[in-house]
Amino acid sequence: MVAGGGVAYRDGVRVRGLWIPALVVAACGCEGAPTPAVPIELQGADAAAIVRRCLVAPADAGAAAGCWRATADDDRAALLRRVLGEGAAAPADDPDVALVALVEPGGPRLERVLIGSEEGVDVLTLVLGAPPPPAAAARTAVLLWIERRPHQLAVVRRDVPADTEQTVGIFDGR
């Protein structure tokens, strides 16, 4: 059971009859890599319709830390290349989907994603855990394919060990 009355399965979550594909953690470009689920917490009735897919992968060495959103087909492909490198392959495009990318210094720390909608603003909160060992990747990319909606979108980075929360991106609707 997940927040919002949903049921979690190995490959996704069902909430109020809506199916949400699993948020996965995978090594970019590794065929057959293990894909343990990143827990999803849905907060409110609208939450089930926001995120379609999530990927956590090593970022390209030249990728700057930051948060971006792309809505057009060419822009999504360019953002993937900017964050993951020139060899990044874009999944099949869907005009109703936007891509949000967050590049973090250090290795993977994403523990869970909180998805909610408050007062007309969709909120994605990325909850980060303890820093990885020093041998981990230099930068990590968190990629979220989200439903394009008329609501404003806020991306929040919550660092639990440091006890900090920071809004890293605010984007207009659609």
N, C-alpha and C positions, 0 to 999 in steps of 0.2 A: 504494500500500500504506500502511495506517495501522497504528499500534501495536496489538497484539492480534491481528494476522494478518488484518485486514480489508482490503477493497479500496474505495478512494474513487472515487465517480462524481460527475458534476456535480450530480446531484439527491439524492445520499444515499450511504450506506456499507453494504456487505454484509459481515457478520462471522459466520462459522460458520453460514451459512444464514439469519441474521436480517437484515431490512432496517431501516435507520434513516434516516428522512428527513434531508435536508441541513440543517445548521444554517445559517441565512441571515442576512445583514445587509441590512436594507432600511429605507428611510425610511418611517416610520409614515404610513399613509394615502395613499401615492403609488402609484396604480395603474400597473403596468408598470415600477416602479423596478428598477434593476439589482439582482441578488441574488447577489453573489459569495459563495462558500462560506467559512465560518469553519472552519479545520482542526479536526478532531476527533482526539483521541488516546484510544483505548480501552485501559484498563489492567486486564486480567483478563477472565475468561470472562463474568462477570456484567455487565460494562460496557455491552454492546450493548442491554440491556433497560432502561436507566435513562432516558435523554433521548429524548423524542419530537420536540420542536421547539424552536427557539431563534430569538429575534428581538432585534435591537439597533436601538433607535429613540430619537429625541429624547424626553426625559422632559418631562412637563408642568412649566411654570414654577413651580408651587406644590408640586411633589413634593419631599419631604424625602429626603436621602441615607439609605440604609439597605438592609436585606435582609428580605424577608417571604416567607411561604408561605401559600397558600390551597388548601383541599382540596374544599370544597363548591361547587356551581354558583354560588350567589349570591355567595359569598366571592371566587371567581375573577373574576367580572364586576366586583365592587366594587374588587378590587385592580388590575385593568386600568385602571379609571377613575381611581383614586387616582394611579397612576404615569404614565399617558399622557394623562389629561384626560377630560372628560365625553363627548367624541365617540368614545371608543375602543370598537370593536366586538369582542365576544368571539367566538372561533371556536366551532364546535360543541362542546358540553360532553361530556365522557366521565367517568363516575364513577370510573374507574380512574386518572385523571390529576390531579396537583397542579400548581399554578402557583407558580414561584419567581421573585421579582422583585428585582433589585438596581438601585438608582439610584446613579449615580456623578456627582460633580461634573465638569464639563468635557465635551468632545466624545468621540466613540467611540474607544476604545483597545483593544477586545477583539481579541487576536491569535489565540487558540485556546482550546478548552475541553478540559480533561483530565477523563475520566470513569473512575471506578474504584470498587471496593468493597474495603474493608480491614477485616478483623476484625469483620464485621457492620455496618459503617458505610459508606453510599454517600457518595462524596466527589466534588463538582463543583468543580474548580479553574478559575477564570477567569483566564487569563494576559493581563495588560495590557501593551501596548507603550508607546512614546513618547507623551507628551502631544500632543494635536492643536494646530493653530495657534490663536491667541487668538480668531479669528473663528468658531470652531466652536460647537456648541450649548453652552448653559449647563449642562445636565445630560443624562446619557445613561441610558437604561433597558436592562437586559439581562433578557429574559424567557425563562424555561426551563419548558417543559411537560414534566413528568417522570412516569414510572410511579410510582404509589403502591405502596410496598413496605413490608414489616414492619421494614426496617432504619432505623436512625437516619440522618439526612441532614446532612452538613456541607457548607457552601458556603465556599470559600476564595478569597480575592482575592490573586493573586500579581502584584505590580508589579515587572516586570523592571528598568526603568531605576532605580528607587529601591532595588532589591535588598531588598524587604520581602515578607513573606507574612503574611496576617492571616485568621483565621477570622471571617467576617462573619455567619454564621448556623448554628445547630445546631437541628434540628427532629426531633421524635419520629417514629417509623415510622407509616405509614398516615396 
